[in-house]
């Protein structure tokens, strides 16, 4: 078992995140990254826009990441033994592009209640201050969900460009990860990330999120997989685990899952972004 230690759990509860957690070797992380490159080459545009979501439903390799025992042991320490994989997103920042993530709280638009869930951010490349790593405003998960402006900035990697204003950057903590390491963060912590000013891609595979089976989707419908334990609630649609890359049935399921996710993210908005 590679559960979080009592000191790590205490730190997570106090600060709203924990990092770094070792999961994969640098070589294993590189192999996972090559899956992205293979898909991009063979199926151009497949992972762009809304296609950045739910890669684990079409790729056995990414599905395996989601069900990795080291990750699940750490997650179990936070949400309990009954765990669902709820969704995944690729956050790719290419060099010389202006992509950023404004400061926000995951819980604002995602509709998962109660907040017995955690987001795992798995680094497939090194993630540091030069290439636009996440920055956490420590302890803000203890406060209420804040007002977010909807900016729809062209270069914002968030759906609506949802932004919490006046975040004191000097009070935020950079989450520095080596390829193969991950962080875990609370649904309500305020976080964001800046530009990639390096010459390499910065790639994060984000399981957003691992949810306890007692967590409902109050805004719409989501497709989940049982990762551990049992689901006595059955709040969500169940998705099969993929057996081969880009299987036709899996592609259809992923399209449905993305359509439902889009309805949730843009509920009440009269405008849509590219994600």
LINCORUR-V793364 format. One record per residue. N is the residue number from 1. SS is DSSP state (2 for helix, 1 for strand, 0 for the rest). Layout:
BEGIN
[[N	SS] [N	SS]]
END
This chain:
BEGIN
[[1	0] [2	0] [3	0] [4	0] [5	0] [6	2] [7	2] [8	2] [9	2] [10	2] [11	2] [12	2] [13	2] [14	2] [15	2] [16	0] [17	1] [18	1] [19	1] [20	1] [21	1] [22	1] [23	0] [24	0] [25	0] [26	2] [27	2] [28	2] [29	2] [30	2] [31	2] [32	2] [33	2] [34	2] [35	2] [36	2] [37	2] [38	2] [39	2] [40	2] [41	2] [42	2] [43	0] [44	0] [45	0] [46	0] [47	0] [48	0] [49	2] [50	2] [51	2] [52	2] [53	1] [54	0] [55	2] [56	2] [57	2] [58	0] [59	0] [60	2] [61	2] [62	2] [63	2] [64	2] [65	2] [66	2] [67	0] [68	0] [69	2] [70	2] [71	2] [72	2] [73	2] [74	2] [75	2] [76	2] [77	2] [78	2] [79	2] [80	0] [81	0] [82	0] [83	1] [84	1] [85	1] [86	0] [87	0] [88	1] [89	1] [90	1] [91	1] [92	1] [93	1] [94	0] [95	0] [96	0] [97	0] [98	0] [99	0] [100	1] [101	1] [102	1] [103	1] [104	1] [105	0] [106	0] [107	2] [108	2] [109	2] [110	2] [111	0] [112	1] [113	1] [114	0] [115	0] [116	0] [117	1] [118	1] [119	1] [120	1] [121	1] [122	1] [123	1] [124	0] [125	0] [126	0] [127	1] [128	0] [129	0] [130	0] [131	0] [132	0] [133	0] [134	1] [135	1] [136	1] [137	1] [138	0] [139	0] [140	2] [141	2] [142	2] [143	0] [144	0] [145	0] [146	0] [147	0] [148	0] [149	1] [150	1] [151	0] [152	0] [153	0] [154	0] [155	0] [156	1] [157	0] [158	0] [159	0] [160	0] [161	0] [162	1] [163	1] [164	0] [165	0] [166	0] [167	0] [168	0] [169	2] [170	2] [171	2] [172	0] [173	1] [174	1] [175	0] [176	0] [177	1] [178	0] [179	0] [180	0] [181	1] [182	1] [183	1] [184	1] [185	1] [186	1] [187	0] [188	0] [189	0] [190	1] [191	1] [192	1] [193	1] [194	0] [195	0] [196	0] [197	0] [198	0] [199	0] [200	0] [201	0] [202	1] [203	1] [204	1] [205	1] [206	1] [207	1] [208	1] [209	1] [210	1] [211	1] [212	1] [213	0] [214	0] [215	0] [216	1] [217	1] [218	0] [219	0] [220	0] [221	0] [222	0] [223	1] [224	1] [225	1] [226	1] [227	1] [228	1] [229	0] [230	0] [231	0] [232	0] [233	0] [234	0] [235	0] [236	0] [237	1] [238	1] [239	0] [240	0] [241	0] [242	0] [243	0] [244	0] [245	0] [246	0] [247	0] [248	2] [249	2] [250	2] [251	2] [252	2] [253	2] [254	2] [255	2] [256	2] [257	2] [258	2] [259	2] [260	2] [261	2] [262	2] [263	2] [264	2] [265	2] [266	0] [267	0] [268	0] [269	0] [270	0] [271	0] [272	0] [273	0] [274	0] [275	0]]
END
